[in-house]
Structure formats: C-alpha cells, structure tokens
C-alpha cells in the first residue's frame, strides 16, 4: 500500500535490530528515531520484501492449505459419527451407490457425492 502510494519502503530485519531490546528505556519513539538514523547512515539491516506476484501466490497457497485442513477435519468428524453409531464405511459407500443408481445423488470423481438436482 505504501509502495503503491509512491513511498520508498524498507523492511528492517528483526535479527539486525535485535540490539534495541537491550536498552533500558525502550519505546516506539526511540525505536523510530534509531531506525531512521540507521537508514540515514545506510546501516539499516534490511529483510527481503517479496514482490506482489510472490505474495499473491503465498496467499493462495496458504488458503489452499487451510481448506485442506478443514476438509480433513470434516472427514474426521464424519468418521467419528459413523464409529459412534457403529456404521461401517463400506455401508455408507453402498448406500451412496444405491442413491446414485436411483438418481438421488451425483458423484464427481475426485470431488465427492452431492444431492442430485431436482428434475
């Protein structure tokens, strides 16, 4: 956002500015002044800022990872309910196959089974 507004952005590397933590008096105002001094002197330890395409790819990857975790959680919950009522998974598969044969369920390979649209 700052770069898009024309500002020159610098990301201080946390390990490089770790020395600030040993000061007796530490507040945002002093930290800001120290960072400005380091930048002005050309001694600010900077971290790499990923370009926008890389950040977008990271965001998509993280979202996919989150969705995969949610899918696993849902499957685990279904398996727990089946186990609670003593229903074998093969019984569920046979029931879905029967519903598919009757046109009540549509199965998409690699996606799952869904209630068929009304005809």
C-alpha positions in Angstrom: 0.0 0.0 0.0 2.8 2.4 0.9 4.8 1.5 -2.2 1.7 1.9 -4.4 1.4 5.5 -2.9 4.9 6.2 -4.0 6.7 5.8 -0.7 10.1 4.0 -0.6 9.6 1.0 1.7 12.3 -0.5 3.9 11.7 -3.6 6.0 14.1 -3.8 8.9 15.5 -7.3 9.5 14.5 -8.3 13.1 17.8 -10.0 13.8 19.7 -7.0 12.7 17.8 -4.6 15.0 17.8 -7.0 18.0 20.2 -4.8 19.8 17.4 -2.4 20.6 15.9 -4.8 23.1 18.9 -4.4 25.5 18.3 -0.7 26.1 17.0 0.3 29.5 14.4 2.8 28.1 12.6 1.4 25.1 9.6 2.9 23.4 8.2 3.4 19.9 9.5 7.0 19.6 13.1 6.0 20.4 12.9 2.9 18.2 11.6 5.0 15.3 14.5 7.5 15.8 17.1 4.8 15.9 15.7 3.1 12.8 15.7 6.5 11.0 19.3 7.1 12.0 20.4 3.7 10.7 18.6 4.2 7.4 20.0 7.7 7.0 23.6 6.3 7.6 23.0 3.4 5.2 23.4 0.8 8.0 19.8 -0.4 8.4 19.8 -4.2 8.1 17.0 -4.9 5.7 15.0 -8.0 5.0 13.8 -9.1 1.6 10.3 -7.8 0.6 8.6 -10.3 -1.7 7.2 -8.9 -4.9 3.4 -8.8 -5.4 3.2 -11.9 -7.6 5.1 -13.9 -4.9 2.8 -12.5 -2.1 -0.3 -13.4 -4.1 1.0 -16.9 -4.7 1.7 -17.3 -1.0 -1.8 -16.1 -0.1 -3.4 -18.7 -2.5 -1.1 -21.5 -1.2 -2.0 -20.6 2.5 -5.7 -20.6 1.7 -5.5 -24.0 -0.1 -3.6 -25.4 2.9 -6.4 -24.0 5.2 -9.1 -25.6 3.1 -7.3 -28.9 3.0 -7.2 -28.8 6.8 -10.9 -28.1 7.0 -11.6 -31.0 4.7 -9.6 -33.3 6.8 -11.4 -32.1 9.9 -14.8 -32.7 8.3 -13.9 -36.2 7.2 -12.7 -37.0 10.8 -16.0 -35.7 12.2 -18.0 -37.9 9.8 -15.9 -40.9 10.6 -16.4 -40.2 14.4 -20.1 -40.1 14.0 -20.1 -43.3 11.9 -18.0 -45.0 14.6 -20.3 -43.7 17.3 -23.3 -45.4 15.7 -21.4 -48.5 14.6 -21.8 -47.9 10.9 -19.1 -49.2 8.7 -17.7 -47.0 5.9 -18.4 -49.7 3.3 -22.1 -49.5 4.4 -22.1 -45.8 3.6 -20.4 -46.4 0.2 -23.1 -49.0 -0.7 -25.9 -46.6 0.4 -24.4 -43.8 -1.8 -24.1 -46.2 -4.7 -27.8 -47.1 -4.3 -28.8 -43.5 -4.1 -26.6 -42.8 -7.2 -28.4 -45.6 -9.1 -31.8 -44.1 -8.2 -30.7 -40.7 -9.4 -30.8 -39.1 -6.0 -27.0 -38.5 -5.7 -24.4 -37.3 -8.2 -20.8 -38.4 -7.7 -18.0 -36.4 -9.3 -14.7 -38.2 -9.4 -12.2 -36.6 -7.1 -14.7 -34.2 -5.7 -17.3 -36.2 -3.8 -21.0 -37.0 -3.8 -23.8 -34.4 -3.9 -27.5 -34.4 -3.8 -28.8 -34.5 -7.4 -30.7 -31.5 -8.7 -34.4 -31.9 -8.9 -35.6 -32.9 -12.3 
